[in-house]
Amino acid sequence: MHLVTPKFPFAREHGAEPSILNAKLRGQGPVSEVELFDGSKAWVVTQNQLICDTLARDGKDLSADRRQPNYPEIHEGGSKAKEARPTFVNLDDPEHAKQRAILEPAFAPIAVESYRPMMRRIINDVLDKMEQKKGQQPIDLIKEFAAPVPTQIIYQLLGIPESDVDELSKDSEIRASTSRNAAETSNLTLQKYIHDLAELRIKKKENDLVSDLVDHYEKGDLEREDIDALSFLILTAGNAALISTIGMGVIALSQHPEQLEEFKRDPSLAPDVVNEIMRYYTASALNCRRVATHEFKIGGHVIKPGDKVICAVQSGDRDEAVYPNPEKFDIHRKHDPTKLLAFGFGPHRCVAEGISRLQLEMAFTSLFQRFPNLRLAKDPSELTYTPPAQNISVAEVPVYL
């Protein structure tokens, strides 16, 4: 009997539910062969612990550099990334470590905590505007809340003038990119805006991230093009996952009203709520792709130099060995944060994890404290989700306040 090689990315069969191939391949063994869009083959790792073991090999046996021969692209647009100036998410050590170290202070716990008042102000301003639209219900939660909150927060961090916010907010790249596909964009208008902003900061620094990058440029730590590339990455990289997580999180909580009521009564549950939403949907599920640089074994399976390796983190976040009854949404689930793969694992784990978590905790808490009667205007089965082989997200979430 001839077995058909599954195509990756795996397509969801129903709405927002992950592909059944995740569970099927987890049960078959540690590593499975898949076929990519160009007909090439790759190894996919689907079990949580083995994904962690694999990604821990970054820089030793695996490369995250998209310019490497045989890097596993998952669609034709990926070829653009090979031409773009790489940032640390697409670099190996020592270059990766050098760039990451430049950004880490801005996302360290003490820095993230200092952003809390700014983030609270932005969230409250967005909620105030929602309040004014109560007479126009239902309103789209994505347009009115999930998108404005993370985009305006990142504008503040970068130092983008408030006069430019409305125009920039219309740009779909800011709302739709992830850390690994930010390099694929050909949005020349947005790239020019970032270049011009960096030029302004070279002439006169402010208290913002772009000015921090200029400092490192003047010290010789970065080249001029790196300021543009890193600023563009910061502007676009995390928004899609945050927007998706807010939208999908509201859907999940609405489908589990007893847990939602408990969260509304006890906002201190916010970290657990965010952990479970991220585990349940894993909004950024396609970024952990590598190419082998040395021979090594995964669970007894030999990976050879040049082999394409994909870590299916969405599958890892629903691994029965780590999460009993993984298809159940449960805000009381006990999480080991290091096993939660929504932010990746190993040397390339998301540098902005701390600020992303805080944004989500504050967003969900503030939303349901301000609008405790918020409810979906449509059944989740009637909503429009992203195409089945893409990261899970939802186009609109109409709600009544």
C-alpha positions as CSV (number, residue, x, y, z in Angstrom):
1,M,0.0,0.0,0.0
2,H,1.4,3.4,-1.1
3,L,1.3,6.0,1.7
4,V,0.8,9.6,0.5
5,T,3.3,12.1,1.9
6,P,1.4,14.9,3.7
7,K,1.7,18.4,2.4
8,F,2.9,21.1,4.8
9,P,1.6,23.5,6.0
10,F,-1.2,21.1,7.2
11,A,-4.6,22.5,6.3
12,R,-7.3,22.9,9.0
13,E,-10.3,20.7,8.2
14,H,-12.9,22.7,10.2
15,G,-12.9,26.4,11.0
16,A,-10.3,27.3,13.7
17,E,-9.5,23.7,14.7
18,P,-5.9,22.6,14.0
19,S,-5.4,19.9,11.4
20,I,-6.0,16.3,12.5
21,L,-2.7,15.5,10.9
22,N,-1.0,17.0,14.0
23,A,-2.4,14.3,16.3
24,K,-2.0,11.6,13.7
25,L,1.7,12.2,13.2
26,R,2.4,12.7,16.9
27,G,1.0,9.2,17.3
28,Q,3.0,7.7,14.5
29,G,6.5,8.7,15.8
30,P,8.9,11.5,16.5
31,V,9.6,12.5,12.9
32,S,7.6,12.4,9.7
33,E,8.3,13.3,6.1
34,V,6.2,16.0,4.5
35,E,6.1,17.7,1.1
36,L,6.4,21.4,0.6
37,F,4.8,23.6,-2.1
38,D,7.8,23.2,-4.5
39,G,7.7,19.4,-4.2
40,S,10.8,19.2,-1.9
41,K,10.7,17.1,1.2
42,A,11.2,18.1,4.8
43,W,11.2,16.4,8.2
44,V,8.5,17.6,10.6
45,V,8.7,17.2,14.4
46,T,5.4,17.1,16.1
47,Q,6.0,16.1,19.7
48,N,6.5,18.8,22.3
49,Q,9.7,17.5,24.0
50,L,11.4,16.6,20.7
51,I,10.5,20.1,19.3
52,C,12.3,21.6,22.4
53,D,15.3,19.2,21.9
54,T,15.4,20.1,18.2
55,L,15.2,23.9,18.6
56,A,17.8,23.8,21.3
57,R,20.3,22.8,18.5
58,D,20.0,26.2,16.8
59,G,23.4,27.4,15.9
60,K,25.0,24.0,16.5
61,D,23.3,21.5,14.2
62,L,20.6,23.7,12.7
63,S,20.5,27.0,10.9
64,A,17.8,29.6,10.9
65,D,19.4,31.6,8.1
66,R,17.1,31.7,5.1
67,R,20.0,32.3,2.8
68,Q,21.2,28.8,3.4
69,P,20.8,26.3,0.6
70,N,17.8,24.1,1.3
71,Y,16.1,26.4,3.9
72,P,12.5,25.1,4.0
73,E,10.3,27.8,2.5
74,I,6.6,27.1,2.6
75,H,5.4,29.4,-0.2
76,E,6.8,31.2,-3.2
77,G,7.0,34.6,-1.4
78,G,9.7,33.2,0.9
79,S,12.2,33.7,-1.9
80,K,12.0,37.5,-1.3
81,A,13.4,37.0,2.2
82,K,16.7,35.7,0.7
83,E,17.2,39.1,-1.0
84,A,16.3,41.2,2.1
85,R,18.8,42.3,4.7
86,P,18.6,39.6,7.4
87,T,17.8,40.4,11.0
88,F,18.6,38.3,14.1
89,V,15.5,36.1,13.6
90,N,17.0,34.9,10.4
91,L,20.6,34.7,11.5
92,D,22.8,32.3,13.4
93,D,25.3,33.0,16.2
94,P,27.4,35.0,16.5
95,E,25.5,37.5,14.4
96,H,22.2,36.4,15.9
97,A,23.4,36.9,19.4
98,K,24.9,40.3,18.7
99,Q,21.7,41.8,17.3
100,R,19.5,40.1,19.9
101,A,21.6,41.6,22.7
102,I,21.1,45.0,21.3
103,L,17.3,44.7,21.5
104,E,17.0,42.7,24.7
105,P,17.3,45.6,27.2
106,A,14.1,47.2,25.6
107,F,12.2,44.0,26.3
108,A,13.7,43.0,29.6
109,P,11.2,42.6,32.5
110,I,12.1,45.9,34.2
111,A,11.7,47.8,30.9
112,V,8.4,46.0,30.1
113,E,7.0,46.9,33.5
114,S,7.9,50.6,32.8
115,Y,5.7,50.5,29.7
116,R,2.6,49.5,31.8
117,P,1.2,53.1,32.2
118,M,1.6,53.8,28.5
119,M,-0.1,50.5,27.6
120,R,-2.9,51.2,30.1
121,R,-3.5,54.6,28.5
122,I,-3.6,53.2,25.0
123,I,-6.0,50.4,26.0
124,N,-8.3,52.8,27.8
125,D,-8.3,55.2,24.9
126,V,-9.3,52.4,22.5
127,L,-12.0,51.3,24.9
128,D,-13.3,54.8,25.2
129,K,-13.7,55.0,21.5
130,M,-15.5,51.6,21.5
131,E,-17.9,53.0,24.2
132,Q,-18.8,55.9,21.8
133,K,-19.9,53.3,19.2
134,K,-22.4,51.5,21.4
135,G,-25.2,52.9,19.2
136,Q,-23.6,51.3,16.1
137,Q,-23.7,47.7,17.3
138,P,-22.6,45.1,16.5
139,I,-19.0,46.4,16.2
140,D,-16.0,44.6,14.8
141,L,-13.7,43.7,17.7
142,I,-10.7,43.2,15.4
143,K,-11.0,46.7,13.8
144,E,-12.0,48.5,17.0
145,F,-9.8,46.7,19.6
146,A,-7.6,43.8,18.7
147,A,-5.8,45.7,15.9
148,P,-5.4,49.2,17.4
149,V,-4.0,48.1,20.8
150,P,-0.8,46.3,19.7
151,T,-0.2,48.6,16.8
152,Q,-0.4,51.7,18.8
153,I,1.8,50.3,21.5
154,I,4.5,49.4,19.1
155,Y,4.2,52.9,17.5
156,Q,4.9,54.4,20.9
157,L,7.9,52.2,21.5
158,L,9.4,53.1,18.1
159,G,8.7,56.8,18.5
160,I,6.3,57.2,15.6
161,P,4.7,60.6,15.8
162,E,1.0,60.6,16.6
163,S,0.3,62.6,13.5
164,D,1.3,59.5,11.4
165,V,-0.6,56.9,13.4
166,D,-3.9,57.0,11.5
167,E,-2.3,56.7,8.1
168,L,0.1,53.9,9.1
169,S,-2.7,52.0,10.8
170,K,-4.3,51.5,7.4
171,D,-1.3,49.4,6.3
172,S,-2.1,45.7,6.1
173,E,1.6,44.7,6.4
174,I,1.6,46.1,10.0
175,R,-1.4,43.9,10.8
176,A,-0.5,40.8,8.9
177,S,3.2,40.0,9.4
178,T,5.1,37.7,11.7
179,S,8.7,37.7,12.7
180,R,9.8,35.3,9.9
181,N,7.7,36.7,7.1
182,A,8.4,40.3,7.8
183,A,11.3,40.0,5.4
184,E,9.0,38.8,2.6
185,T,7.2,42.1,2.2
186,S,7.7,44.4,-0.8
187,N,6.0,47.3,0.9
188,L,8.3,50.0,-0.3
189,T,6.1,52.8,1.1
190,L,6.4,51.4,4.6
191,Q,10.1,50.7,4.2
192,K,10.7,54.3,3.1
193,Y,8.8,55.6,6.1
194,I,11.0,53.6,8.5
195,H,14.1,54.8,6.6
196,D,13.1,58.4,6.9
197,L,12.2,58.0,10.6
198,A,15.7,56.6,11.2
199,E,17.2,59.6,9.4
200,L,15.3,61.9,11.7
201,R,16.7,60.1,14.7
202,I,20.2,60.2,13.4
203,K,19.9,64.0,13.3
204,K,18.0,64.3,16.6
205,K,17.5,61.4,19.0
206,E,14.4,60.9,21.2
207,N,13.5,58.5,24.0
208,D,12.5,55.6,21.7
209,L,13.7,52.3,20.2
210,V,14.8,53.8,16.9
211,S,17.1,56.2,18.8
212,D,18.5,53.2,20.7
213,L,19.4,51.6,17.4
214,V,21.0,54.8,16.2
215,D,23.2,54.8,19.4
216,H,24.4,51.3,18.5
217,Y,25.0,52.4,14.9
218,E,27.1,55.3,16.1
219,K,29.1,52.9,18.3
220,G,29.8,50.7,15.3
221,D,27.6,47.8,16.5
222,L,25.2,48.1,13.6
223,E,25.4,49.2,10.0
224,R,23.0,51.9,8.7
225,E,20.9,49.4,6.9
226,D,20.4,47.4,10.1
227,I,18.6,50.3,11.7
228,D,16.0,50.1,9.0
229,A,15.7,46.3,9.0
230,L,15.4,46.0,12.8
231,S,12.9,48.9,13.0
232,F,10.8,47.4,10.2
233,L,10.9,44.0,12.0
234,I,9.8,45.5,15.3
235,L,7.0,47.5,13.6
236,T,5.6,44.5,11.7
237,A,6.7,41.2,13.4
238,G,4.5,40.6,16.3
239,N,1.2,42.3,15.4
240,A,-0.4,39.5,13.4
241,A,0.0,37.0,16.3
242,L,-1.2,39.5,18.9
243,I,-4.2,40.6,16.9
244,S,-5.1,37.0,16.2
245,T,-4.6,35.9,19.8
246,I,-6.9,38.7,21.1
247,G,-9.6,37.9,18.5
248,M,-9.4,34.1,18.9
249,G,-9.2,34.5,22.7
250,V,-12.4,36.4,22.9
251,I,-14.0,33.6,20.8
252,A,-12.7,30.9,23.0
253,L,-13.8,32.6,26.2
254,S,-17.2,33.2,24.7
255,Q,-17.5,29.5,24.0
256,H,-16.7,28.7,27.6
257,P,-19.0,31.1,29.5
258,E,-18.4,29.6,33.0
259,Q,-14.6,30.2,32.6
260,L,-15.2,33.7,31.2
261,E,-17.5,34.5,34.2
262,E,-14.8,33.3,36.6
263,F,-12.2,35.4,34.8
264,K,-14.4,38.5,35.1
265,R,-14.8,37.9,38.8
266,D,-11.1,37.2,39.3
267,P,-8.8,39.3,36.9
268,S,-5.7,37.8,38.6
269,L,-6.4,34.7,36.4
270,A,-5.1,36.8,33.4
271,P,-1.7,35.1,33.1
272,D,-3.4,31.6,33.1
273,V,-6.0,32.8,30.6
274,V,-3.3,34.1,28.3
275,N,-1.3,30.9,28.6
276,E,-4.2,28.7,27.7
277,I,-5.3,30.9,24.7
278,M,-1.8,30.8,23.3
279,R,-1.6,27.1,23.8
280,Y,-5.0,26.4,22.3
281,Y,-4.5,28.3,19.1
282,T,-0.7,28.9,18.7
283,A,-1.2,31.9,16.5
284,S,2.4,31.9,15.1
285,A,2.6,28.3,14.1
286,L,4.8,28.3,11.0
287,N,8.0,30.1,12.0
288,C,10.2,27.3,13.4
289,R,11.8,26.1,10.2
290,R,15.5,25.2,10.0
291,V,18.0,23.5,7.8
292,A,20.5,21.0,9.2
293,T,24.2,21.9,9.1
294,H,25.5,18.7,10.8
295,E,24.2,15.2,11.2
296,F,22.3,14.5,14.4
297,K,19.4,12.3,15.7
298,I,15.9,13.2,16.8
299,G,14.3,10.5,18.7
300,G,16.5,7.9,17.0
301,H,15.9,9.4,13.6
302,V,19.0,10.5,11.7
303,I,18.9,14.0,10.3
304,K,21.7,14.7,7.7
305,P,23.3,18.0,6.7
306,G,21.1,19.8,4.2
307,D,17.9,18.2,5.4
308,K,15.0,20.6,5.9
309,V,13.5,20.5,9.4
310,I,10.2,21.9,10.5
311,C,9.0,22.0,14.2
312,A,5.2,22.0,14.2
313,V,4.8,24.1,17.4
314,Q,1.0,24.1,17.1
315,S,1.1,20.3,17.4
316,G,3.5,20.5,20.3
317,D,1.1,22.8,22.1
318,R,-1.5,20.1,21.9
319,D,0.7,17.2,22.8
320,E,-1.0,14.7,25.1
321,A,2.2,13.9,26.8
322,V,2.4,17.5,28.2
323,Y,-1.2,18.6,28.2
324,P,-3.8,15.9,29.3
325,N,-7.0,16.2,27.3
326,P,-5.3,18.8,25.0
327,E,-8.4,19.6,22.9
328,K,-10.2,21.0,26.0
329,F,-9.9,24.7,26.7
330,D,-9.1,25.1,30.4
331,I,-7.8,28.3,32.0
332,H,-6.9,26.3,35.1
333,R,-4.4,24.1,33.2
334,K,-1.0,24.0,34.9
335,H,1.6,25.4,32.5
336,D,5.3,25.1,32.3
337,P,6.0,28.3,30.4
338,T,9.2,26.8,28.9
339,K,7.0,24.1,27.3
340,L,4.6,26.6,25.8
341,L,5.7,26.8,22.1
342,A,3.7,29.8,21.0
343,F,6.8,32.0,21.4
344,G,9.2,29.3,20.0
345,F,12.0,27.6,22.0
346,G,15.7,27.8,22.3
347,P,18.1,30.6,21.2
348,H,15.5,32.1,18.8
349,R,12.6,32.2,21.3
350,C,10.7,35.5,20.8
351,V,12.6,38.3,22.4
352,A,9.4,40.3,22.9
353,E,7.6,37.5,24.9
354,G,7.4,39.6,28.0
355,I,5.8,42.6,26.5
356,S,3.5,40.4,24.4
357,R,2.2,38.6,27.5
358,L,1.6,41.8,29.4
359,Q,-0.3,43.3,26.5
360,L,-2.5,40.3,26.2
361,E,-3.1,40.1,30.0
362,M,-4.0,43.8,30.1
363,A,-6.1,43.7,26.9
364,F,-8.3,40.8,28.0
365,T,-8.7,42.1,31.6
366,S,-9.6,45.6,30.5
367,L,-11.9,44.5,27.8
368,F,-14.1,42.3,30.0
369,Q,-13.9,44.7,33.0
370,R,-15.2,47.6,30.8
371,F,-17.7,45.5,28.9
372,P,-18.8,42.6,31.1
373,N,-21.8,41.9,28.9
374,L,-19.8,41.6,25.7
375,R,-21.0,38.8,23.5
376,L,-20.5,37.5,20.0
377,A,-23.0,38.7,17.4
378,K,-22.4,35.6,15.3
379,D,-21.8,31.9,16.0
380,P,-18.1,31.1,15.7
381,S,-18.9,28.7,12.8
382,E,-20.2,31.7,10.8
383,L,-17.0,33.7,11.1
384,T,-14.4,34.0,8.3
385,Y,-11.1,32.6,9.3
386,T,-7.8,32.7,7.4
387,P,-7.2,30.1,4.6
388,P,-6.8,26.6,6.1
389,A,-3.0,26.3,5.5
390,Q,-2.2,29.6,7.0
391,N,-1.7,30.7,10.6
392,I,-5.1,30.8,12.4
393,S,-6.8,34.1,12.6
394,V,-10.2,35.7,12.0
395,A,-11.1,38.5,9.7
396,E,-13.9,40.0,11.8
397,V,-15.4,39.4,15.2
398,P,-18.7,41.2,15.4
399,V,-19.8,41.7,19.1
400,Y,-22.4,43.4,21.1
401,L,-21.2,45.4,24.1
